[in-house]
């Protein structure tokens, strides 16, 4: 197969992005087909009444275009907010009654376009950071409509506690507000939009709970009542109607100010050109070359997805708060601390530092910062523990610059000594039946939460040291070993002995089959969140020597992990098992890590992810796997395995470049035979982040069969 040209600095990278990758439901990604800027606040995208949590089914008719979406998330739907429906004829408000089949659909990083066959109307949209610019090409006529649905969310569900709308016909402006409810987080969320059109409408009106009022310019609605409005235009096929819209979580005035800031004019191509430049800069942080164009498209689409969330909303704040970082839509940190944030630490450390500063600021405002922070609201989820500690601690260990670690320690200190569950603080384990702080959906389980809290304590200990608190650091380091509280050395499965098992308040273990629970298909959280005893028994990543010893030592650990992976007992594409295949490298078998890394790589198809994309979690996993690195959590290191292209260049924020050269690459050449770092032999199956950040060259020789490189017991 002929190779493409190198995707180098002179080659535009945004055309390689295909946002349609992962849009399917049923564990195919749940990604958003519409365009957004890197970390952009707004995310316009088409809507259907069936499909994924992103609000889109590629096989279904389109109902309109909403302005907010969440990237690759499962569970209860969030956003799909402020639907705009272009129509011809009398305005129609019920979504089921204005669905349209489509043609000429094209999704790209810089814009989305489609023709609505029912209305013979072509729609194009391109984003800035806080606003989006639409171009509607209607057929000639005097009944072209833009219908605004204020109160709906994904899949057309009414999700409003209160709403209001005001039209300004002489200005061609509309302002709407919803106090949204029924999102994944149970908080009520105030959201405003300001939209302007470039043509004077000929008619207008509002609708409320099934009733229309022609010529009215204001309306409000109560809980569970639908609310909307419309403009009517006299259109010509050669003169599109332009509409620009901004969304704010602060106020209507802020939405209008953001609209003026982002889009003072109406030049669609200029806005699109800025989006192209933004994506060229973002995607250019990692350059791969020497592979066919389909591989470039798959890689840069994944890298694009890593840059969508969290979202930078630093300008969407009250005036007194401007100048301080405000990052939003952590959905959730349980998903993203393992791969998304380590990738940020490599290629976007300034954004990592901004996230930590935003977390500290939100902590001061709300008194806590939870695992989920969505639409500016905390939500304590209880999936594992207090994962914000992991994000902050990983940043410290990896040397993210520009962070006041003493300030950051206030967050981890609060979690460590006040937020952990009462029993963990006294008896050092989370028991069967214990409650976690979230009010509506108890996800915490004895096995996974005890491990989660122990990992949190490991990171909190490192922060305590950085903050000059040695006694607290020693206490927290000791607590980090308390995963042993839920290790049952007598538990057995498939001939192997010793497993993490849930523990009752009286100290006895729950009699549980280690295979029972989440297996990637069956959602059963008995004792563990999205996992089983087999899965979580490999999750003590901050104490790998202790874990190896508990399983009987190096040889037994290797044999047992091989059995677990080859028998399908590990769901290697779900977050608790992201790191599991690389554990072989810790006991001197990087060849086995390379084998299983490749098995995971095969699960990423040309157009799907092997599960929810989860706000950058799965896409960053793919990026790391592709380039031959994988984060070794709790350290400043990255595991090494065979890259999937001859050359990778990491263009770092500090102006340096780190290059990975791989000789003899191929589909079966997954095993490292030899490694040189800046010309010197490298004989460990990992590399420090500090070495990468200095710039330089890692030169790897690959082969089709396991060699002897780094195959010795590791410290």
C-alpha positions as CSV (number, residue, x, y, z in Angstrom):
1,X,0.0,0.0,0.0
2,X,1.5,3.4,-0.9
3,X,2.2,5.7,2.0
4,X,0.9,9.2,2.4
5,X,3.0,12.2,2.7
6,X,4.1,13.1,6.2
7,X,1.5,14.9,8.2
8,X,4.0,17.6,8.9
9,X,3.9,21.2,9.8
10,X,3.3,22.3,6.2
11,X,0.4,19.9,5.8
12,X,-3.0,21.1,7.1
13,X,-4.1,18.6,9.7
14,X,-7.8,19.5,10.2
15,X,-8.9,17.7,7.0
16,X,-7.8,14.4,8.6
17,X,-10.5,14.7,11.3
18,X,-13.7,12.8,10.8
19,X,-16.1,13.6,13.6
20,X,-18.4,10.8,12.4
21,X,-16.0,8.3,14.0
22,X,-17.7,7.0,17.1
23,X,-21.2,8.6,16.6
24,X,-22.9,5.3,17.0
25,X,-24.7,4.1,20.1
26,X,-24.3,0.6,21.8
27,X,-20.7,1.1,22.9
28,X,-19.4,2.6,19.7
29,X,-18.3,6.0,21.1
30,X,-21.3,8.3,21.6
31,X,-19.3,11.1,20.0
32,X,-20.6,14.4,18.7
33,X,-20.7,14.9,14.9
34,X,-20.9,18.7,15.1
35,X,-17.8,20.9,15.2
36,X,-16.1,22.6,18.2
37,X,-12.9,24.4,18.9
38,X,-10.3,22.9,21.2
39,X,-11.8,23.1,24.7
40,X,-14.5,25.2,23.2
41,X,-17.5,26.2,25.3
42,X,-20.2,25.8,22.6
43,X,-20.6,22.6,20.6
44,X,-23.3,22.9,17.9
45,X,-24.5,19.6,16.4
46,X,-27.4,18.1,14.6
47,X,-30.1,16.4,16.7
48,X,-32.3,13.3,16.1
49,X,-34.9,11.7,18.3
50,X,-33.0,8.4,18.5
51,X,-29.4,7.5,18.9
52,X,-26.6,8.1,21.4
53,X,-26.2,10.3,24.4
54,X,-24.7,12.9,22.0
55,X,-28.2,13.3,20.5
56,X,-27.4,11.8,17.1
57,X,-28.3,8.7,15.1
58,X,-26.7,8.7,11.6
59,X,-29.6,6.7,10.3
60,X,-32.4,8.9,11.7
61,X,-34.0,12.1,10.4
62,X,-32.8,15.4,11.8
63,X,-35.0,17.6,14.0
64,X,-32.7,20.6,14.3
65,X,-29.4,21.8,15.7
66,X,-28.6,22.2,19.4
67,X,-25.8,24.3,20.8
68,X,-24.4,22.2,23.8
69,X,-23.4,18.6,23.9
70,X,-21.3,16.3,26.0
71,X,-18.6,14.2,24.3
72,X,-18.9,10.4,24.5
73,X,-20.8,10.1,27.7
74,X,-23.1,7.3,28.9
75,X,-25.8,7.3,31.5
76,X,-28.5,10.0,31.8
77,X,-28.4,12.5,28.9
78,X,-27.2,16.1,29.4
79,X,-27.5,19.1,27.1
80,X,-28.9,19.0,23.5
81,X,-29.9,22.5,24.6
82,X,-31.4,25.4,22.6
83,X,-32.6,23.6,19.4
84,X,-32.8,25.6,16.2
85,X,-35.0,24.1,13.5
86,X,-35.0,25.6,10.0
87,X,-38.3,25.0,8.3
88,X,-40.4,26.1,5.3
89,X,-44.1,26.6,5.7
90,X,-46.0,27.2,8.9
91,X,-43.8,26.9,11.9
92,X,-44.0,23.5,13.6
93,X,-43.0,23.1,17.2
94,X,-43.3,19.4,18.1
95,X,-40.1,17.7,17.1
96,X,-41.8,14.6,15.8
97,X,-43.7,16.7,13.4
98,X,-40.7,18.6,11.8
99,X,-38.2,15.7,11.3
100,X,-36.4,15.8,8.0
101,X,-34.5,13.3,6.0
102,X,-31.0,14.4,4.9
103,X,-28.6,14.4,2.0
104,X,-25.1,15.8,1.3
105,X,-24.1,15.5,4.9
106,X,-20.5,16.4,5.7
107,X,-18.9,16.5,9.2
108,X,-15.4,18.1,9.7
109,X,-13.4,19.7,12.4
110,X,-14.1,23.2,11.1
111,X,-17.8,22.9,10.1
112,X,-20.8,20.7,9.6
113,X,-23.2,20.9,6.7
114,X,-26.3,19.0,5.5
115,X,-29.3,19.5,3.3
116,X,-32.7,18.9,4.9
117,X,-34.6,17.2,2.1
118,X,-38.1,18.0,3.6
119,X,-37.4,21.7,3.4
120,X,-34.9,21.8,0.6
121,X,-32.7,23.9,2.9
122,X,-29.0,23.6,3.2
123,X,-27.5,24.2,6.7
124,X,-23.9,25.0,7.5
125,X,-22.4,25.8,10.9
126,X,-18.9,26.7,12.0
127,X,-17.8,27.4,15.6
128,X,-15.8,29.9,17.6
129,X,-15.0,29.3,21.3
130,X,-18.3,30.6,22.8
131,X,-20.4,31.2,19.7
132,X,-21.5,29.4,16.5
133,X,-22.3,30.9,13.0
134,X,-25.0,29.3,10.9
135,X,-25.7,29.8,7.3
136,X,-29.2,28.7,6.2
137,X,-29.8,28.5,2.4
138,X,-33.6,28.3,2.1
139,X,-35.5,28.0,-1.2
140,X,-37.2,31.2,-2.5
141,X,-40.4,32.0,-0.6
142,X,-42.1,34.0,2.1
143,X,-42.4,31.3,4.8
144,X,-38.9,30.4,5.7
145,X,-38.7,29.8,9.5
146,X,-36.1,29.6,12.3
147,X,-37.9,27.8,15.2
148,X,-36.2,27.9,18.6
149,X,-37.0,25.3,21.2
150,X,-35.8,26.6,24.6
151,X,-36.7,23.8,27.0
152,X,-35.7,20.5,25.4
153,X,-32.7,18.3,25.9
154,X,-31.2,15.2,24.1
155,X,-33.8,13.1,22.3
156,X,-36.5,15.8,22.5
157,X,-37.2,15.4,26.3
158,X,-38.6,18.5,28.0
159,X,-36.1,19.3,30.7
160,X,-37.0,22.6,32.2
161,X,-37.9,23.9,35.7
162,X,-38.5,27.4,34.4
163,X,-37.8,29.3,31.1
164,X,-38.3,32.6,29.3
165,X,-37.7,34.1,25.9
166,X,-37.7,37.6,24.4
167,X,-37.6,38.6,20.7
168,X,-36.3,42.0,19.5
169,X,-37.6,42.1,15.9
170,X,-36.0,45.4,14.9
171,X,-32.6,44.1,16.0
172,X,-33.1,40.6,14.7
173,X,-32.1,39.4,18.2
174,X,-33.6,36.7,20.5
175,X,-32.6,36.0,24.1
176,X,-33.7,32.8,25.8
177,X,-33.1,31.2,29.2
178,X,-33.8,27.9,30.7
179,X,-33.4,26.6,34.2
180,X,-32.6,23.1,33.0
181,X,-33.2,19.9,35.0
182,X,-33.0,16.2,34.4
183,X,-29.3,16.3,33.3
184,X,-26.8,13.7,34.4
185,X,-26.1,15.9,37.4
186,X,-29.2,16.5,39.5
187,X,-28.5,20.2,39.9
188,X,-30.7,22.8,38.3
189,X,-28.7,24.7,35.7
190,X,-29.3,28.2,34.4
191,X,-28.3,28.6,30.8
192,X,-28.9,31.6,28.5
193,X,-28.4,32.2,24.8
194,X,-28.3,35.3,22.6
195,X,-28.9,34.8,18.8
196,X,-28.9,37.4,16.0
197,X,-29.8,37.2,12.4
198,X,-28.6,39.3,9.5
199,X,-32.0,39.8,7.9
200,X,-35.1,41.5,9.2
201,X,-37.8,39.0,10.0
202,X,-41.2,39.5,8.5
203,X,-43.2,37.7,11.2
204,X,-42.5,36.3,14.6
205,X,-44.1,34.8,17.7
206,X,-43.8,32.5,20.7
207,X,-45.2,29.2,21.7
208,X,-45.8,27.9,25.2
209,X,-47.0,24.4,26.1
210,X,-48.7,23.8,22.8
211,X,-50.2,27.3,22.4
212,X,-48.9,29.8,19.8
213,X,-49.0,33.6,20.0
214,X,-48.3,35.3,16.6
215,X,-46.6,38.7,17.0
216,X,-45.8,38.3,20.7
217,X,-42.3,39.0,21.7
218,X,-42.0,37.7,25.3
219,X,-43.1,34.6,27.1
220,X,-42.2,32.5,30.1
221,X,-43.0,29.0,31.2
222,X,-43.0,26.9,34.4
223,X,-41.8,23.5,35.2
224,X,-42.2,20.8,32.5
225,X,-43.8,23.3,30.1
226,X,-42.4,23.7,26.6
227,X,-41.3,27.1,25.4
228,X,-40.1,28.4,22.1
229,X,-40.2,31.1,19.5
230,X,-39.8,31.7,15.8
231,X,-38.7,34.1,13.1
232,X,-40.2,34.1,9.6
233,X,-38.2,35.4,6.6
234,X,-38.8,36.2,3.0
235,X,-35.9,34.3,1.4
236,X,-34.1,33.9,-1.9
237,X,-32.1,30.9,-2.8
238,X,-29.0,33.0,-3.5
239,X,-29.2,35.0,-0.2
240,X,-28.7,32.7,2.8
241,X,-30.0,33.7,6.2
242,X,-27.1,34.0,8.6
243,X,-27.5,33.4,12.4
244,X,-24.9,33.7,15.1
245,X,-25.6,32.4,18.6
246,X,-23.7,32.4,21.9
247,X,-24.4,30.4,25.1
248,X,-23.7,31.5,28.7
249,X,-24.0,29.8,32.1
250,X,-23.7,33.3,33.7
251,X,-26.4,35.6,32.3
252,X,-28.1,36.9,29.2
253,X,-25.8,39.9,29.2
254,X,-22.8,37.6,29.2
255,X,-24.2,35.6,26.3
256,X,-24.6,38.8,24.3
257,X,-21.1,40.0,25.3
258,X,-19.6,36.7,24.3
259,X,-21.4,36.9,21.0
260,X,-19.9,40.3,20.3
261,X,-16.5,39.2,21.5
262,X,-16.4,36.0,19.3
263,X,-18.3,37.2,16.2
264,X,-18.5,40.9,15.6
265,X,-19.3,40.2,11.9
266,X,-20.9,37.7,9.6
267,X,-18.0,36.3,7.6
268,X,-18.6,32.6,7.6
269,X,-15.3,31.8,5.8
270,X,-13.3,33.9,8.2
271,X,-14.8,32.1,11.3
272,X,-14.2,28.8,9.6
273,X,-10.6,29.8,8.8
274,X,-9.9,30.6,12.4
275,X,-11.3,27.1,13.4
276,X,-9.0,25.5,10.9
277,X,-6.0,27.4,12.3
278,X,-7.0,26.4,15.8
279,X,-7.2,22.8,15.0
280,X,-4.0,22.8,12.9
281,X,-2.2,24.2,16.0
282,X,-3.8,21.7,18.4
283,X,-3.4,18.6,16.2
284,X,0.2,19.7,15.3
285,X,1.3,18.9,18.9
286,X,1.8,15.3,17.8
287,X,3.0,14.5,14.3
288,X,2.9,10.9,12.9
289,X,4.3,10.0,9.5
290,X,5.1,7.1,7.2
291,X,1.6,5.5,7.3
292,X,-1.4,5.4,4.9
293,X,-3.9,8.2,4.9
294,X,-6.6,6.1,6.7
295,X,-4.2,5.8,9.6
296,X,-3.6,9.5,9.7
297,X,-7.4,10.1,9.7
298,X,-8.0,7.7,12.5
299,X,-5.1,9.1,14.6
300,X,-6.0,12.8,14.1
301,X,-9.6,12.1,14.7
302,X,-8.7,10.5,18.1
303,X,-6.4,13.4,18.9
304,X,-9.2,15.8,18.0
305,X,-11.5,14.0,20.4
306,X,-9.0,14.3,23.2
307,X,-9.2,18.1,22.9
308,X,-12.9,18.5,23.2
309,X,-13.4,18.3,27.0
310,X,-13.0,19.6,29.6
311,X,-14.2,23.0,28.3
312,X,-12.5,26.3,29.0
313,X,-15.2,28.8,30.1
314,X,-12.9,31.4,31.6
315,X,-14.7,34.3,29.8
316,X,-18.1,33.0,30.8
317,X,-18.0,34.3,34.4
318,X,-19.2,37.2,36.4
319,X,-17.1,40.3,35.8
320,X,-15.5,40.0,39.2
321,X,-14.2,36.6,38.4
322,X,-12.7,37.3,34.9
323,X,-9.0,36.7,34.8
324,X,-9.2,33.4,36.7
325,X,-9.4,30.1,35.0
326,X,-12.7,28.4,34.8
327,X,-12.8,24.9,33.3
328,X,-16.0,22.9,33.1
329,X,-17.7,19.6,32.1
330,X,-15.6,17.0,33.9
331,X,-17.8,14.1,33.0
332,X,-16.1,12.5,35.0
333,X,-12.6,12.6,36.5
334,X,-13.0,8.8,37.2
335,X,-12.8,8.4,33.4
336,X,-10.1,10.9,32.5
337,X,-7.4,10.8,35.2
338,X,-5.9,7.7,33.7
339,X,-5.1,8.8,30.2
340,X,-6.6,12.1,29.3
341,X,-4.8,14.1,31.9
342,X,-1.4,12.4,31.4
343,X,-1.7,13.3,27.7
344,X,-2.4,16.9,28.8
345,X,0.7,16.8,30.9
346,X,2.8,16.0,27.9
347,X,1.4,18.2,25.1
348,X,-0.8,20.8,26.9
349,X,0.8,21.3,30.4
350,X,-0.5,25.0,30.5
351,X,-4.0,23.7,30.2
352,X,-3.3,21.1,32.9
353,X,-2.2,23.9,35.2
354,X,-5.2,25.9,34.3
355,X,-7.5,23.0,35.2
356,X,-5.8,22.7,38.6
357,X,-6.2,26.5,39.2
358,X,-9.8,26.2,38.2
359,X,-10.3,23.3,40.6
360,X,-8.8,25.2,43.5
361,X,-11.0,28.2,42.7
362,X,-14.2,26.1,42.5
363,X,-13.2,24.4,45.8
364,X,-13.0,27.9,47.5
365,X,-16.4,28.8,46.0
366,X,-18.3,25.6,46.8
367,X,-16.4,24.1,49.7
368,X,-15.5,21.0,47.7
369,X,-14.6,19.9,44.2
370,X,-16.2,16.6,43.2
371,X,-15.5,13.9,40.7
372,X,-18.1,15.4,38.3
373,X,-18.3,19.1,37.7
374,X,-20.9,19.7,35.0
375,X,-22.3,23.0,33.8
376,X,-20.6,24.8,36.7
377,X,-22.1,22.5,39.3
378,X,-20.5,19.9,41.6
379,X,-21.8,16.3,41.7
380,X,-20.2,13.8,44.0
381,X,-20.5,10.6,42.0
382,X,-18.9,7.9,44.2
383,X,-17.6,5.9,41.3
384,X,-14.3,5.2,43.0
385,X,-13.2,7.7,45.5
386,X,-12.2,11.4,45.3
387,X,-10.6,11.4,41.8
388,X,-9.7,15.1,41.8
389,X,-6.9,14.0,44.2
390,X,-5.6,11.8,41.4
391,X,-5.7,14.6,38.8
392,X,-3.9,17.0,41.1
393,X,-1.4,14.4,42.3
394,X,-0.6,13.1,38.9
395,X,0.1,16.7,37.8
396,X,2.5,17.2,40.7
397,X,4.4,13.9,40.0
398,X,4.7,14.6,36.3
399,X,6.1,18.1,36.9
400,X,3.3,20.2,35.5
401,X,4.7,23.8,35.7
402,X,2.9,26.9,36.9
403,X,0.9,25.4,39.8
404,X,0.9,26.5,43.4
405,X,1.0,23.1,45.0
406,X,0.4,24.5,48.5
407,X,-2.9,25.9,47.3
408,X,-3.7,22.6,45.5
409,X,-3.0,20.7,48.7
410,X,-5.9,22.4,50.4
411,X,-8.2,20.4,48.1
412,X,-6.6,17.0,48.7
413,X,-6.2,17.7,52.4
414,X,-9.9,18.4,52.7
415,X,-10.8,15.2,50.8
416,X,-8.3,13.1,52.8
417,X,-9.3,14.3,56.3
418,X,-13.0,15.3,55.8
419,X,-14.5,13.9,52.6
420,X,-13.5,10.3,52.7
421,X,-16.2,8.1,54.1
422,X,-16.5,8.1,57.9
423,X,-15.6,4.4,58.2
424,X,-12.6,4.8,56.0
425,X,-11.4,7.6,58.2
426,X,-11.6,5.4,61.3
427,X,-11.4,1.7,60.2
428,X,-9.6,2.4,56.9
429,X,-12.0,0.6,54.6
430,X,-15.4,1.2,52.9
431,X,-17.9,-1.4,54.0
432,X,-20.8,-3.1,52.3
433,X,-23.8,-0.9,52.7
434,X,-21.9,2.3,53.5
435,X,-23.2,5.4,51.8
436,X,-21.3,7.9,49.7
437,X,-22.2,11.6,49.5
438,X,-24.2,11.6,46.3
439,X,-28.0,11.8,47.1
440,X,-29.6,10.1,44.2
441,X,-27.5,7.2,42.8
442,X,-25.2,5.2,45.2
443,X,-22.4,3.9,43.0
444,X,-19.8,3.4,45.7
445,X,-19.0,-0.2,46.5
446,X,-16.8,-1.7,49.2
447,X,-14.2,-3.3,46.9
448,X,-13.6,-0.5,44.4
449,X,-14.1,2.4,46.8
450,X,-11.6,1.2,49.4
451,X,-9.0,0.9,46.6
452,X,-10.1,4.3,45.3
453,X,-9.6,6.0,48.6
454,X,-6.2,4.3,49.1
455,X,-5.1,5.6,45.7
456,X,-6.4,9.1,46.7
457,X,-4.3,8.9,49.9
458,X,-1.2,8.1,47.8
459,X,-1.6,11.2,45.8
460,X,-2.6,13.3,48.8
461,X,0.6,12.2,50.5
462,X,2.7,13.5,47.7
463,X,0.8,16.8,47.8
464,X,1.4,17.0,51.6
465,X,5.1,16.5,51.0
466,X,5.1,19.3,48.4
467,X,3.2,21.6,50.8
468,X,5.7,21.0,53.6
469,X,3.5,18.7,55.8
470,X,5.8,15.7,56.5
471,X,3.7,14.2,59.3
472,X,0.5,14.3,57.2
473,X,2.4,12.9,54.3
474,X,3.6,10.0,56.4
475,X,0.1,9.3,57.7
476,X,-1.4,9.4,54.2
477,X,1.3,7.2,52.7
478,X,0.5,4.6,55.4
479,X,-3.2,4.9,54.6
480,X,-2.5,4.3,50.9
481,X,-1.6,0.7,51.8
482,X,-5.0,0.1,53.2
483,X,-6.2,-1.7,50.1
484,X,-5.0,-4.7,52.1
485,X,-8.1,-4.2,54.2
486,X,-10.2,-5.6,51.4
487,X,-7.7,-8.2,50.2
488,X,-8.9,-11.7,51.1
489,X,-5.9,-14.0,50.8
490,X,-8.2,-17.1,51.1
491,X,-10.5,-16.2,48.2
492,X,-10.1,-18.4,45.2
493,X,-11.1,-18.5,41.5
494,X,-9.9,-20.6,38.6
495,X,-7.2,-22.1,40.9
496,X,-5.7,-18.7,41.8
497,X,-5.7,-17.5,45.4
498,X,-6.1,-14.0,46.9
499,X,-8.6,-11.4,45.7
500,X,-10.0,-8.0,46.5
501,X,-13.4,-8.6,48.0
502,X,-16.1,-6.4,49.7
503,X,-16.0,-6.4,53.5
504,X,-18.9,-6.1,55.9
505,X,-19.0,-3.6,58.8
506,X,-18.1,-6.4,61.2
507,X,-14.9,-7.1,59.4
508,X,-15.9,-10.3,57.6
509,X,-15.6,-10.6,53.8
510,X,-18.7,-10.8,51.6
511,X,-18.8,-14.3,50.1
512,X,-18.7,-13.3,46.4
513,X,-17.7,-15.1,43.2
514,X,-14.7,-13.0,42.0
515,X,-16.1,-13.2,38.4
516,X,-19.5,-11.7,39.4
517,X,-20.2,-8.1,38.3
518,X,-19.4,-5.9,35.3
519,X,-17.9,-7.9,32.5
520,X,-18.2,-5.3,29.7
521,X,-21.7,-6.5,28.8
522,X,-23.6,-7.2,32.0
523,X,-24.0,-4.1,34.1
524,X,-23.9,-5.6,37.6
525,X,-22.2,-3.5,40.3
526,X,-22.0,-6.2,43.0
527,X,-19.2,-5.2,45.3
528,X,-17.5,-3.1,42.6
529,X,-18.2,-0.1,40.4
530,X,-18.1,-1.3,36.7
531,X,-15.9,-4.2,37.5
532,X,-15.4,-7.5,39.2
533,X,-13.0,-8.9,41.8
534,X,-10.7,-10.1,39.0
535,X,-10.6,-6.6,37.5
536,X,-10.0,-4.6,40.7
537,X,-7.5,-7.0,42.0
538,X,-5.1,-5.5,39.5
539,X,-6.0,-1.9,40.3
540,X,-3.5,-1.0,43.1
541,X,-1.4,0.9,40.7
542,X,0.3,2.9,43.4
543,X,1.6,-0.2,45.1
544,X,2.5,-2.6,42.3
545,X,5.2,-4.4,44.4
546,X,2.7,-5.0,47.1
547,X,0.1,-6.3,44.6
548,X,2.7,-8.7,43.0
549,X,3.7,-10.0,46.4
550,X,0.0,-10.5,47.5
551,X,-0.5,-12.7,44.4
552,X,2.4,-15.0,45.1
553,X,5.3,-13.2,43.6
554,X,6.6,-12.5,40.1
555,X,6.1,-15.9,38.4
556,X,2.6,-16.5,39.8
557,X,1.7,-12.8,38.9
558,X,2.7,-13.3,35.3
559,X,0.9,-16.7,35.0
560,X,-2.3,-15.3,36.7
561,X,-2.4,-12.1,34.6
562,X,-2.0,-14.1,31.4
563,X,-4.9,-16.3,32.4
564,X,-7.0,-13.3,33.3
565,X,-6.5,-11.6,30.0
566,X,-6.6,-14.6,27.8
567,X,-9.8,-15.9,29.5
568,X,-11.6,-12.5,29.1
569,X,-11.8,-11.8,32.8
570,X,-10.4,-8.3,32.2
571,X,-12.5,-5.7,30.3
572,X,-9.4,-4.1,28.8
573,X,-11.4,-1.2,27.3
574,X,-13.0,-0.1,30.5
575,X,-11.3,2.5,32.7
576,X,-10.4,0.3,35.7
577,X,-8.4,-2.0,33.4
578,X,-6.8,0.6,31.2
579,X,-3.4,0.0,32.8
580,X,-3.7,-3.7,33.5
581,X,-2.0,-5.1,30.3
582,X,1.1,-2.9,31.0
583,X,1.6,-4.5,34.4
584,X,3.7,-7.2,32.8
585,X,6.4,-4.6,32.3
586,X,6.8,-4.1,36.0
587,X,7.9,-7.8,36.4
588,X,10.2,-7.9,33.4
589,X,7.9,-9.0,30.6
590,X,7.4,-6.0,28.3
591,X,6.9,-8.5,25.5
592,X,3.6,-9.5,27.1
593,X,2.6,-5.9,27.6
594,X,3.3,-5.3,23.9
595,X,1.1,-8.3,22.9
596,X,-1.8,-7.1,24.9
597,X,-1.4,-3.5,23.9
598,X,-1.8,-4.6,20.4
599,X,-4.8,-6.7,21.2
600,X,-6.4,-3.5,22.6
601,X,-5.3,-1.5,19.5
602,X,-7.2,-3.9,17.3
603,X,-10.5,-3.1,19.1
604,X,-10.4,0.5,17.8
605,X,-12.0,0.2,14.4
606,X,-11.9,2.6,11.5
607,X,-15.2,4.3,12.6
608,X,-15.8,3.3,16.3
609,X,-14.4,3.3,19.8
610,X,-14.7,0.1,21.9
611,X,-17.1,1.7,24.3
612,X,-18.1,5.2,25.3
613,X,-15.4,7.7,24.3
614,X,-15.8,9.3,27.8
615,X,-14.6,12.8,27.3
616,X,-11.2,12.0,25.9
617,X,-10.6,8.8,28.0
618,X,-10.8,6.4,25.1
619,X,-9.4,8.6,22.4
620,X,-6.3,9.4,24.6
621,X,-5.9,5.7,25.2
622,X,-5.8,5.2,21.4
623,X,-3.3,8.1,21.0
624,X,-0.9,6.6,23.6
625,X,-1.3,3.1,22.2
626,X,-0.6,4.3,18.7
627,X,2.6,6.2,19.5
628,X,4.1,3.5,21.7
629,X,3.7,5.2,25.2
630,X,1.3,4.5,28.0
631,X,1.2,6.4,31.4
632,X,2.6,4.6,34.4
633,X,0.3,6.1,36.9
634,X,1.7,7.3,40.2
635,X,5.1,7.9,38.6
636,X,6.6,10.4,36.1
637,X,7.1,7.5,33.6
638,X,5.5,6.1,30.5
639,X,5.6,2.4,29.6
640,X,7.1,1.6,26.2
641,X,5.7,-0.7,23.6
642,X,5.9,-0.9,19.8
643,X,4.6,2.2,18.0
644,X,2.4,1.8,14.9
645,X,4.3,4.2,12.6
646,X,7.9,4.8,11.7
647,X,8.1,8.3,13.2
648,X,6.3,10.2,15.9
649,X,7.2,13.8,16.8
650,X,5.9,15.4,20.0
651,X,6.1,19.1,19.6
652,X,6.2,20.3,23.2
653,X,5.0,23.6,24.7
654,X,8.5,24.4,25.8
655,X,9.6,24.6,22.2
656,X,11.4,21.3,22.1
657,X,10.6,18.2,20.1
658,X,10.8,14.6,21.2
659,X,11.0,12.1,18.4
660,X,10.2,8.4,18.4
661,X,11.8,6.6,15.5
662,X,10.7,3.0,15.0
663,X,12.6,0.7,12.6
664,X,11.0,-2.3,10.9
665,X,7.4,-1.3,11.8
666,X,4.6,-3.5,10.6
667,X,1.3,-5.1,11.6
668,X,3.1,-7.9,13.5
669,X,6.2,-6.0,14.5
670,X,5.0,-5.1,17.9
671,X,8.0,-6.1,20.1
672,X,10.9,-3.8,21.0
673,X,14.2,-5.5,20.3
674,X,16.4,-2.6,21.1
675,X,16.0,1.0,22.4
676,X,18.3,4.0,22.3
677,X,17.6,7.3,24.1
678,X,19.7,10.0,22.5
679,X,22.1,7.4,21.3
680,X,22.5,5.6,24.6
681,X,21.0,2.1,25.3
682,X,17.8,2.2,27.2
683,X,17.1,-1.1,29.1
684,X,14.0,-0.3,31.1
685,X,10.5,-0.7,29.6
686,X,9.6,2.8,30.5
687,X,10.8,6.3,30.0
688,X,10.6,9.3,32.3
689,X,8.4,12.3,31.5
690,X,11.4,14.5,32.4
691,X,13.4,12.9,29.6
692,X,10.6,13.5,27.1
693,X,10.2,17.1,28.1
694,X,14.0,17.8,27.5
695,X,13.4,16.8,23.9
696,X,15.6,14.3,22.0
697,X,15.2,11.0,20.2
698,X,14.0,7.6,21.2
699,X,15.1,5.1,18.6
700,X,13.4,1.7,18.7
701,X,14.1,-1.5,16.7
702,X,11.0,-3.6,16.4
703,X,10.5,-7.3,15.5
704,X,7.7,-9.8,14.9
705,X,8.7,-12.0,17.8
706,X,9.5,-11.3,21.5
707,X,13.2,-10.6,22.1
708,X,15.2,-10.1,25.3
709,X,15.0,-6.3,25.6
710,X,14.2,-5.3,29.2
711,X,13.1,-8.9,30.1
712,X,14.4,-9.0,33.6
713,X,12.8,-8.6,37.0
714,X,12.1,-4.9,37.6
715,X,12.7,-3.0,40.9
